Amino acid sequence: MGSIRTWSLALVAGIFVVVVAHQRSHADSGSAPAQASAPAQAPAAAPLTVSPAPPAARVTGLPDFSGLVAENGAAVVNISVVEKPQKGSTPGDPSDADDPLSQFFRHYQMPAPEHAPPSHGIGSGFIISPDGYVLTNAHVVADASEVTVKLTDRREFVAKVIGVDKRSDVALIKIAATGLPIVHFGDSSRLKPGQWVVAIGSPFGFENSVTAGVVSATARPLDENYVPFIQTDAAVNPGNSGGPLFNVDGQVIGINAQIYSRTGGYMGMSFAIPIDLALSVENQLRTKGKVSRSRIGVAVQPVNQKLAMTFGLSTPHGALISAVEPKSPGERAGLVPGDVITSVDGHNIDQSFDLPTVIAEIPPGNVAHIGIWHDHKAAEVDVKTVLLDDEPAQAARNEGEDGGGKLGIAVRPLEPKEQQELHTRGHLLVEDVSGPALAAGLQAGDVVLGVNGAGVASVADLKREVARAGHSVALLIQRDDAQIYVPVDIG
């Protein structure tokens, strides 16, 4: 009995020792910093506040597009065309001097064939309605005498061309079939650089080939058209034209249309027509067979830093008017060369290539409320739009470069007969260029029309306006049939 009591007391004592030791250890760890700082009697430092880092946008893995392709591949078609035959040249023409076949006909006094053999082309398209409407590029079917559409199930149909719009490079065709698989559309205006995209088409005739890449840029202008292209690095080659460009949700957001290439093949840059624009064109082609656009009769060019300083703009923006057509809506509204268009119906015009697209979307005959920068101050004008004719407006490009010093041009008055020959209303012909004018890109043969927005009709006018200018002048010149402002530093 005594041994049991002794063992119990020993056990209780052991537990007590363990508990006390644990409490002392905990107290020492909590009070150690205070004991260390006590001898210095220094005020406690303010706690350091560290803001949490924003979550980084990371790529956690490469996407798998197999589901997207399986769901949409059947709605992508292969298009083959037989182009209209081109009339052959007449025997004896200089153009066929090196053609052995033409020499054969001439030698044996045989009549040459009136038409060259028809050529063939390939492209792509995609089905947008179960009853057989297909979207593709205008350049795929525009000159075709026969269009054949081949489905993924190997059925082939001769297609009817419903309408072609060369300005946007969009065409609508139809095949006699029903119950067809269709694509679904996304919102191309929400695209951002860096997002994944997938192209499906028939490059070099390899049907339903799939390539993927990312959006490189949006609203990219090319040539002289009305399309703000989507630029991607998805591989697109001849035969892909007219095929769909998908986002990761399997929605069509563009029509593959062009590539940048020095070899004829893919070199890392492809361009697609935004589907929002393409569907607007498709609707007009289906209902009217053609597309109606508006114009106001002005030619515009970009505003660079030097031109912005010359015209008193705080930052380079807008579309600088370089020419106004006689009796056009722009002239009737009082627009003049040197005005900068900054907005249309509340839409900001940041780049010159924005203007034709915005104006074109206004129904012909409607009034456009236009914000301008005129004579170093903001103003507003109303312009009644008219129907854009078949001839595309000529867009001027600013090719001026930096320079310095005096103007450096020699001019002479134009005779009335010379004005008629040059199709110009200008009065001063540039005969020699040197110094800053040469560096800015002026050439002998240019016609000087104005300086800093003021017209000049004589050498005296030119000297007066240049003398009034500051360190740079904006010369309005005519070169061939285009008008353009060229900024020149005069020191």
Secondary structure, 3 states (H helix, E strand, C coil): CHHHHHHHHHHHHHHHHHHHHHHHHHHHHHHHHHHHHCCCCCCCCCCCCCCCCCCCCCCCCCCCCHHHHHHHHHHEEEEEEEECCCECCCCCCHHHCCCHHHHHHHHCCCCCCCECCCCEEEEEEEECCCCCEEEECHHHHCCEEEEEEECCCCCEEEEEEEEEECCCCEEEEECCCCCCCCCEECCHHHCCCCCEEEEEECHHHCCCEEEEEEEEEEEECCCCCCCCEEEECCCCCCCCCCCEEECCCCEEEEEEEEECCCCCCCCCCEEEEEHHHHHHHHHHHHHHCCCCCEECCEEEECCCHHHHHHHCCCCCCCEEEEEECCCCHHHHCCCCCCCEEEEECCEECCCCCHHHHHHHCCCCCCEEEEEEEECCEEEEEEEECEECCCCCCCCCCCCCCCCCCCCCEEEEECCHHHHHHHCCCCCEEEEEECHHHHHHCCCCCCEEEEECCEECCCHHHHHHHHHHCCCEEEEEEEECCEEEEEEEECC
